[in-house]
């Protein structure tokens, strides 16, 4: 499917089946998509003046997230892998066309689709605000409302840093994001929402969601005083290493079924794009070699964490279950295992399916619970390396031994959870 993405003034000939995406505005006619108007409005309201290539990157990311929503996997030849073409209006097409292949490779890894990107003149580059707000903070942290980002923001502030918090404002998490920022002491918190709309039924897999979240962070990082003075601006993506790698648990749970939102391969490729664009923003995940349990145990403010941890969101099906944790998806199991490693009594989360060991299709026989059980059995029978297979084979993964050991510890945390609940 082809999508033509740009402001209302941007025009390219459309063919049957193409989708027009209005960036930073509203659809002009039925059967157009749109994205980005709310983001632009909020950035202008805050008086921020991001780097021009950060604006272009935002236009590209908005186009990608809209495509991710609009192109259904069920319509593809194999029921999963999509063919997506993007024509995107930017302010510097000559440069971005040199990066088209880098985007293609990064997106192929992130979403497991086949992408083709072309860039054109006519993109949005807003005039600087009359009164520019230069942010005095020394870094940016992504604050999702999840447990890992909560720990990360606590640790950064308690170590003496002063981050700007940036959130993707989604239904069910907006209030807790604000509460976390307040309790942690983050005085500058931006909640942004792409509000991507599609005239068709939306695809639910949303594999590209981390790209727009990272891009928000880049846009804000280029608005720091530190950045304006020529210094690198750190952008903290706080994710436990086990979920970041997200190893396929079983032979049938292929990489396409495991999200890669903070995978080191994707983050490395995205960093290459930033470097080539001259955007002096450095992505850091301080927990790349930590399990979720270790993040909780080692958090620098245990009192605050104990008060807030159970209010965080981890579930992959949170909205589907009316903003409750299902308790049985892989992210929920990793969360529950982390609480067991820390102190099981502190987990007051209301899980829809709490007794994991119950022998029925809703609990111990549920696919994700079985997948973890099979992974535990496989690692025991074949050894850790046999179970991992080629999971760590990419040259973009540094310190394989450190990551391997972390995955071993993460699997052990899951094993303790399953033993506690008698999962067989």
Buried (B, 14 or more C-beta within 10 A) or exposed (E): BBBBBBBBEBEBEEEEEBBBBBBBBEBEEEEBBBBBBBBBEBBEEBBBBBBBBBBBBBBBBBBBBBBBBBBBBEEBEEEBBBEBBBBBBBBBBEBBBEBBEBBBBBBBBBBBBBBBBBBBEBBBEEEEBEEEEBBEBBBBBBBBBBBBBBBBBBBBBBEEBBBBBBBBBBEBBBEBBBEBBEBBEBEBBBBBBBBBBBBEEEBEBBBBBBBBBBBBBBBBBBBBEBBBEEEEBBBBBBBBBBBBBBBBBBEEBEBBBBBBBBBBBBBBBBBBBBEBBEBBBBBBBBBBBBBBBBBBBEBEBBEBBBEBBBBBBBBBBBBEBEEBBBBBBBBBBBBBBBBBBBEEEBBEBEBBBBBBBBEEEBBBEBBBBBBBBBBBBBBEEEEBEEBBEEBBEBEBBEEEEEBBBBBBBBBBBBBBBBEBBEBE
